[in-house]
Amino acid sequence: MHIPTVFVSNKLDTFNELLLSDEKLHHLKNVLRMKDMDEIKISNGKGKLYYGNLDGNIVTLKSSEEFERKNEIDIFVSFIQDKDRLRFIIEKLTELSVNSISFGPTDHSQKIKVDFDKLNKWSISAVEQSGNAFKPDIFITNNLDFEKFNHGLDITGENIIENISIKNIAIGPEGGWSDNEKDSFKYLSNIGDFTLRTETASILGVSLLM
């Protein structure tokens, strides 16, 4: 039986009850059709799930469980224009429990304005849909930090199996990295013989590092 999950970022260890916001309560009762005393999970996004029962607008907490991330993977993704594709990336990388997702411009990326609150909301929705104990940190950067992300994915690189221990990856635009950017990476890895869309490269790259 599927048990609905609610994401709550505040600390719960010293509380036996959680007061739900009107928005969370509306979703649980009017969309998911939950009733009083139904079971519910609370995710703090930092590796802990709390279990309890719905009682009016309160969740009565009864137990908790701690999880550890199996892989500390950080990923940089070049800006893309299409909001549906951007949301897909956020949702799937959240489900894969990556440590952080950074979005930023590259030499050949599209010029767009990114709404941080919307990215964060999409990630929270994915946590709640999947029942995940982890929510990635999300960043919007002004440039690609080649010290933090020294591992780029590119069709000209060596097979990723050679760099499988490097748990940070940078996904470039579909137009490819510039020569200057490729020279700035310490490692370049290839995950396929053909050009992949940004969201495909993101999911496949993370999956291979897990």
C-alpha positions in Angstrom: 0.0 0.0 0.0 1.3 3.4 -1.0 1.8 5.8 1.9 1.8 9.5 0.9 4.8 11.6 1.8 5.0 15.2 2.8 8.3 17.2 2.7 9.0 19.4 5.8 12.4 21.1 6.1 12.2 22.1 9.8 13.6 20.0 12.5 11.1 17.5 14.0 13.1 15.4 16.5 11.8 17.3 19.5 8.2 17.3 18.4 5.5 14.6 18.6 3.1 16.4 16.3 3.4 18.3 13.0 0.9 21.0 12.1 0.2 20.9 8.3 0.0 24.0 6.1 -3.3 24.6 4.4 -1.7 23.8 1.0 -0.4 20.4 2.3 -3.7 19.6 3.9 -5.7 20.4 0.8 -3.5 18.2 -1.3 -3.7 15.3 1.2 -7.5 15.4 1.8 -8.9 16.7 -1.5 -6.4 15.3 -4.0 -5.2 12.1 -2.4 -8.5 11.6 -0.5 -6.7 10.8 2.8 -8.9 10.4 5.9 -8.1 10.8 9.6 -5.9 8.1 11.0 -4.5 7.2 7.6 -0.7 6.6 7.6 1.6 9.3 6.3 5.4 9.8 5.9 7.3 13.0 6.5 10.6 13.6 4.7 13.1 16.2 6.0 15.1 15.9 2.7 18.3 15.2 4.8 18.0 11.4 5.0 15.3 11.0 7.6 11.7 9.7 7.3 9.1 10.1 10.0 6.0 7.9 10.2 2.7 9.0 11.7 -1.0 9.3 11.3 -3.2 12.1 10.0 -5.5 13.6 12.6 -7.3 16.7 11.3 -4.7 19.2 10.3 -2.0 17.4 12.4 0.3 14.5 11.8 0.9 12.5 15.0 4.4 11.2 14.7 5.2 7.7 16.1 8.5 6.5 14.6 11.4 7.5 12.4 14.0 5.9 10.1 17.5 7.2 9.1 18.9 6.6 5.6 22.4 7.2 4.1 23.1 8.3 0.6 24.8 5.6 -1.3 26.6 8.1 -3.6 27.4 11.7 -3.0 26.9 12.9 -6.6 27.0 16.6 -7.6 25.9 17.6 -11.0 26.1 20.8 -13.1 23.6 21.3 -15.9 23.8 23.9 -18.6 20.8 26.2 -18.9 18.1 25.0 -21.3 15.1 27.1 -22.5 12.3 24.5 -22.4 10.7 24.6 -18.9 9.1 21.1 -19.3 12.5 19.6 -20.0 14.0 21.5 -17.1 11.3 20.2 -14.8 11.9 16.6 -16.0 15.6 17.0 -15.1 14.9 18.2 -11.6 12.3 15.5 -10.9 14.4 12.6 -12.2 17.7 13.7 -10.5 15.7 14.2 -7.2 14.4 10.7 -7.5 18.0 9.4 -8.1 19.0 11.1 -4.8 21.8 13.3 -6.1 23.5 15.5 -3.5 23.2 18.7 -5.4 22.1 20.2 -8.8 23.7 23.4 -10.1 22.3 25.2 -13.1 24.4 27.8 -15.0 25.5 29.3 -18.3 28.1 27.9 -20.6 29.8 29.3 -23.7 27.2 27.7 -26.0 24.1 27.6 -23.7 20.8 29.4 -24.2 20.3 32.8 -22.4 17.4 32.3 -20.0 16.1 33.5 -16.6 15.7 30.7 -14.1 13.2 30.8 -11.3 14.9 29.3 -8.2 11.6 28.9 -6.3 10.0 27.0 -9.1 13.0 24.6 -9.4 12.8 24.0 -5.6 9.1 23.4 -5.8 9.5 20.8 -8.5 12.2 19.1 -6.4 9.9 19.0 -3.4 7.1 17.6 -5.5 9.4 14.8 -6.6 10.4 14.0 -3.0 6.8 13.7 -2.1 5.8 11.7 -5.1 8.7 9.2 -4.7 8.7 9.0 -0.9 12.4 10.0 -1.0 14.3 10.7 2.2 16.6 13.0 0.3 16.2 16.3 -1.5 19.1 17.7 -3.5 20.5 21.2 -2.8 19.7 23.3 -5.8 21.9 26.2 -7.0 21.8 28.8 -9.8 25.3 29.9 -10.6 26.7 32.7 -12.8 29.5 30.4 -14.2 30.8 26.9 -14.2 33.2 26.2 -11.3 35.8 24.0 -12.9 37.3 23.2 -9.5 34.1 21.8 -8.1 33.0 20.3 -11.4 36.2 19.0 -12.9 34.5 16.1 -14.7 32.8 17.0 -18.0 30.8 14.7 -20.2 31.7 14.9 -23.9 31.6 12.6 -26.9 35.3 13.1 -27.3 36.2 11.9 -23.8 37.3 8.5 -22.7 34.8 5.8 -21.5 33.3 6.9 -18.2 34.3 3.6 -16.7 37.8 5.1 -16.5 36.6 8.0 -14.4 33.9 6.2 -12.4 35.2 7.3 -9.1 34.9 11.0 -9.9 31.4 11.7 -8.5 30.9 15.2 -9.9 29.8 15.7 -13.5 29.0 18.7 -15.7 26.5 18.4 -18.5 27.0 20.8 -21.4 24.5 22.3 -23.9 23.4 20.3 -26.9 25.7 22.6 -29.0 28.6 21.1 -27.1 31.4 22.5 -24.9 33.6 25.2 -26.3 37.3 24.2 -26.8 38.2 26.4 -23.9 35.7 24.6 -21.6 36.9 21.2 -22.6 40.5 22.2 -21.9 39.4 23.4 -18.4 38.1 20.0 -17.3 40.5 17.6 -15.5 38.5 14.7 -16.7 36.4 14.2 -19.9 34.1 11.2 -20.1 32.1 9.7 -22.9 28.7 8.0 -22.2 27.7 7.3 -25.8 28.6 7.4 -29.4 26.0 10.0 -30.3 24.9 13.4 -29.0 22.4 13.1 -26.2 19.8 15.6 -25.1 20.6 17.4 -21.8 18.1 15.5 -19.8 19.2 12.1 -21.2 22.8 12.9 -20.5 22.0 14.0 -17.0 20.1 10.9 -16.0 22.4 8.4 -17.8 25.5 10.1 -16.4 24.3 10.0 -12.8 23.0 6.4 -13.2 26.4 5.3 -14.4 28.1 6.9 -11.3 25.7 5.3 -8.8 
